[in-house]
Amino acid sequence: MRFNLHRLMSPFENLMLNLGNLSRLSRWRKANSKLPFNDFYLSKWDYQKRFVLYEFLLANQNLNEPVQYLEFGVAAGRSFKWWVENNRHSDSRFYGFDTFTGLPEDWNVFKAGAMSTGGVLPDVNDDRAQFLKGLFQDSLPEFLKSFQIKNRLIIHLDADLYSSTLYVLTMLHPLLKKDDILIFDEFAVPQSEFLAFTNFVQAYRFEYEVLAAANNYMFVAMKVK
């Protein structure tokens, strides 16, 4: 610090951090390679693989039963709609959290405001579904004041950002119980969802089982131990 090391290293900080976390991700992938559902190594990106993963979870984890589904990062609602349409139990409830005005901060090549729906909520005609508009830091604490756990939780993390993902995980940690499901949508981005999850696991000594991975670990599903 005495010699102001930051002046020399600042141009390389992000590169070194990314390489370090990419190495940690590679090690994590190697340790979690023997899964009942895994397409590694897939040579071509396939968006539809997320729905194949959902179908696997639905059948393999008996998710046709009553669930409480919370999705963080809804955007146009394609994943949200899939779960509403494929879990038809009348006691299930679905909650979608998003600003609907795009990312609140820059993320990778995307600038703040990217992926906005212009404030328009997804068209979901189902009384079991509800959308909560705004930053998670504003909407989630209010939601949790009255939220009661009645069924198995499915937590879908699709906020992209490190800050948003870590915030949601830490807020929901007291609610998570054995066999609840976590789904990540950009897990293989080393400085974002992966880093948030890794920090969360270390801080809370969180125990989990990896169930499935698709698109080279970009989509990852886990179960709480």
Disulfide bonds with the S-S distance in Angstrom:
none
